[in-house]
């Protein structure tokens, strides 16, 4: 099956689960804190670790890896991919690169959000 189709299918399912999790957390905890996002990111990272390890042990096909990691978990949370990238760098012993990646991703992502908010506000 086409790799892009596998990623799209997994992403659709992951996005739907993210939406359901967010809706549930709003009902359960209210709107005072982004519990849904926190739950999705933490659970998604846990699942990324479990799935990658199990797939590696079973020599899973590249298609299954794409469906579950890039697709399903990528649609559920991109934080899981970020965390796996960090873990890969860390396990390779590339400490400088790993921590530069974390700092750069977090700081630049926050700057990007605030820049986007600012630009949209002045354009309105």
C-alpha positions in Angstrom: 0.0 0.0 0.0 1.2 3.5 -0.7 3.2 4.9 2.2 1.5 8.2 2.1 -1.9 6.5 2.4 -0.7 4.6 5.4 0.5 7.7 7.1 -2.7 9.6 6.3 -4.9 6.7 7.6 -2.9 6.5 10.8 -2.9 10.3 11.2 -6.7 10.4 10.8 -7.2 7.8 13.5 -4.6 9.5 15.8 -6.2 12.9 15.3 -9.7 11.5 16.1 -8.3 10.0 19.3 -6.7 13.3 20.2 -10.0 15.1 19.7 -11.9 12.5 21.8 -9.2 12.8 24.6 -9.5 16.6 24.6 -13.3 16.5 24.7 -13.2 14.0 27.6 -10.7 16.0 29.6 -12.8 19.2 29.2 -15.8 17.4 30.7 -13.7 15.7 33.4 -11.4 18.6 34.4 -12.8 21.8 33.0 -11.0 24.5 31.0 -8.6 25.9 33.6 -5.6 23.9 32.5 -4.8 22.1 29.2 -5.2 18.6 30.6 -6.1 17.1 27.3 -2.9 18.3 25.6 -0.8 17.1 28.6 -2.5 13.7 28.7 -2.1 13.3 24.9 1.6 14.2 25.0 2.5 12.1 27.9 0.5 9.0 26.8 1.7 9.5 23.2 5.3 9.5 24.3 4.8 6.4 26.4 3.1 4.7 23.4 6.0 5.8 21.1 8.5 4.1 23.4 6.5 0.9 23.6 5.6 0.7 19.9 9.1 1.5 18.7 10.7 -1.1 21.0 8.1 -3.8 20.1 8.4 -3.1 16.4 12.2 -3.3 16.6 12.1 -6.6 18.5 9.7 -8.1 15.9 11.5 -6.7 12.9 8.3 -5.1 11.8 7.8 -3.9 8.2 8.5 -0.3 7.4 4.8 0.1 6.4 3.7 -0.9 9.9 6.2 1.5 11.5 4.9 4.3 9.3 1.3 3.5 10.1 1.8 3.4 13.8 4.5 5.9 14.5 4.4 8.6 11.8 0.7 8.2 11.2 -1.2 7.2 14.4 1.1 8.8 17.0 2.0 11.6 14.7 -1.7 12.5 14.4 -2.2 11.9 18.1 0.7 14.0 19.2 3.8 15.3 17.4 5.5 15.6 20.8 6.0 11.8 20.7 8.2 12.2 17.5 10.1 15.0 19.2 10.8 12.9 22.2 11.9 9.9 20.1 14.3 12.2 18.2 15.8 13.4 21.4 16.1 9.8 22.8 17.8 8.7 19.6 20.4 11.4 19.8 20.9 10.8 23.5 21.3 7.0 23.1 23.9 7.7 20.3 25.9 9.7 22.8 25.3 13.0 20.9 24.6 15.0 24.1 25.3 18.4 22.7 23.0 17.8 19.7 20.3 16.2 21.9 20.1 19.1 24.3 20.5 21.7 21.5 17.6 20.1 19.8 15.4 20.3 22.9 16.3 23.9 23.7 15.9 24.9 20.0 12.6 23.1 19.5 11.0 24.4 22.7 12.3 28.0 22.5 11.8 28.4 18.7 8.4 26.8 18.8 7.2 29.2 21.5 8.7 32.1 19.5 6.8 30.8 16.4 3.5 30.7 18.3 3.9 34.2 19.7 5.1 35.5 16.3 2.1 33.9 14.6 -0.3 35.3 17.2 1.2 38.8 16.8 1.2 38.7 13.0 -2.4 37.5 12.9 -3.4 40.2 15.4 -1.8 43.1 13.5 -3.1 41.8 10.1 -6.7 41.8 11.4 
